């Protein structure tokens, strides 16, 4: 399935909702409607530039599932919520525990998806 321009606009709106919810105003956000990395399929992703507080947020154009507003909002929640852990992940990137921290980060995000997102959407 292909995401549309309307999907992208809705995604940006949802991202802003979660930015406001978490108070993540220290970042400078830019949005892109493209596949960031074709080797790792993801519905959405981000890349951060820790020193400049820049964040690029991507909504993938190709999805392996049907596209709904709820799934778009969940992707926005996931990516924005993951930014809460950017400082920790930046410090851990050079440590021996990098893979474990990556795993634990997504475990925390999934827990928040299952409790926070479902209650607040």
C-alpha positions in Angstrom: 0.0 0.0 0.0 1.2 3.6 -0.7 0.7 6.4 1.7 -0.8 9.6 0.2 -0.1 13.3 0.6 -3.2 13.4 2.8 -1.8 10.6 4.9 1.4 12.6 5.3 -0.4 15.7 6.4 -2.4 13.7 8.9 0.9 12.1 10.2 2.4 15.6 10.7 -0.7 16.7 12.6 -0.5 13.5 14.8 3.2 14.1 15.4 2.5 17.6 16.6 -0.2 16.3 18.9 2.4 14.0 20.6 5.1 16.6 20.6 2.7 18.8 22.5 1.7 16.0 24.8 5.3 15.1 25.8 6.5 18.8 25.7 9.3 18.0 23.3 9.9 21.6 22.3 13.7 21.5 22.4 13.9 19.8 19.0 13.8 21.3 15.5 11.5 19.0 13.5 11.6 18.4 9.7 9.2 16.0 8.0 9.8 13.8 5.0 7.4 11.6 3.0 9.8 9.0 1.7 11.4 5.6 2.6 14.4 6.4 4.7 16.1 3.0 4.5 14.9 0.3 2.1 16.9 -2.4 3.9 14.9 -1.9 7.1 11.2 -1.7 6.4 9.4 0.6 8.7 6.1 2.6 8.4 7.8 5.6 10.0 11.2 6.4 11.4 13.4 9.3 12.6 17.0 10.3 12.7 18.4 12.7 15.2 21.2 15.1 15.2 22.0 15.3 18.9 24.3 18.3 18.9 21.9 20.5 17.0 18.7 19.0 18.4 17.5 18.4 14.9 15.1 15.6 14.2 14.0 14.3 10.8 10.8 12.4 10.9 9.9 10.1 8.0 6.6 8.6 6.9 7.3 5.7 4.6 5.6 5.7 1.2 5.3 1.9 1.1 3.5 0.0 3.8 3.1 -3.7 4.0 -0.4 -3.4 5.6 -3.5 -1.4 4.9 -3.3 2.2 5.9 -5.7 3.6 8.5 -5.7 6.9 10.5 -5.3 4.9 13.7 -2.1 3.2 12.3 -0.8 6.5 11.2 -1.4 8.0 14.6 0.2 5.0 16.3 3.3 5.5 14.1 3.4 9.2 15.1 3.1 8.2 18.8 5.8 5.6 18.5 8.4 7.9 16.7 7.7 11.0 18.9 7.7 9.0 22.1 10.9 7.4 21.2 12.5 10.8 21.2 12.1 10.9 25.0 15.0 8.5 25.0 17.3 10.2 22.5 19.7 11.6 25.1 20.1 8.1 26.7 20.5 6.4 23.3 23.1 9.0 22.2 25.2 8.3 25.2 24.8 4.5 24.9 25.6 4.4 21.2 29.3 4.0 21.9 28.9 1.5 24.7 29.1 -2.2 24.6 25.4 -2.4 25.6 24.1 -0.5 22.5 22.1 -3.5 21.1 20.5 -4.1 24.5 19.6 -0.4 24.9 18.0 -0.5 21.4 15.9 -3.5 22.4 15.0 -2.0 25.8 14.0 1.3 24.1 11.5 -0.4 21.9 10.2 -2.5 24.8 9.4 0.7 26.7 7.8 2.3 23.6 5.6 -0.8 23.0 4.5 -0.6 26.7 3.6 3.0 26.3 1.7 2.2 23.0 -0.3 -0.4 24.9 -1.2 1.8 27.9 -0.8 5.5 27.0 -1.7 5.6 23.3 -4.8 3.4 23.7 -6.2 5.5 26.5 -5.5 8.9 25.0 -6.2 8.5 21.3 
